[in-house]
Amino acid sequence: MTQLLDKPLVLKAPPSPAERTAHRRAFLEWIAIHSLGVAAALFFTLPFLFVLLTSLMSDSQALSRDLIPHTWEWDNYRRVFDTPGFLTWWRNTLCYAVLGTALTVISSIPVAYALAKFRFRGRNLALMLVISMMMLPPQVIIIPMYLFWAKQLDLSGTLWPLIIPMAFGDAFSIFLLRQFLTTIPDEYLDAAKVDGCGDLRALLKVVLPMAKPGIAAVALFQFFYAWNDYFGPQIYASENPGAWTLSYGLESFKGAHHTDWNLTMAATVLVMAPVILVFFFAQKAFVEGVTLTGVKG
């Protein structure tokens, strides 16, 4: 006790006006930044919340101005699944998205690897051609492509005209993968070749394990595109309801239930849910893959 009393009492000086101003400014900046973040989150979240709440309303309440369901009608989702053709649209969309994504990734990786790591005459010209294909709208070539698939190969009324071309690569996927592969140091490939690996084995054993974020980003982009594609199924599969996808079938569903907004919103939730879940579980790899593509040109 005596030792504690012998210690000198040190009083902390009150903050100066400049320090109080700095603290106040930092606090106001924190409020401003987080307020903008909350406002942006609400801006993007409220439409989804409105769709979800409307999907759980009764038939009569969906036509009112109420925002909160009086009774939670989970049976609306069962009614949507019982709609003739809905499960077929779901199966077609899953087949189109999964098979198309796999073909795009498999066919784009070798081309991107060659453009990123091989030195050959005309490489820059090939890269420019890939970039120019990215700027070419699909509406420009849709007529000759339709005549080829529908008249020459007789594949209209199916999704094969949309799936088969993905086996020959995609310009955006090639470019994105090429940008990512340039960030992998050449020393790894040189070390693999010293150990006796050829180009193909170096690609499989060295490059692919290091390029997982970039591959994940490309796969997600392609999956989202195929899942939400409306233009392609409208052109090739509109004449055959058995080949419709969810994006195109949802338009027909909306026309058949134009007064049942609760069922329309329930169908919309079922269409959006897989995409949201896939992005939620893969967002880390997706963000990492997109970010690293711009590290080195």
Beta strands, then each sheet from edge to edge (+ up, - down):
end
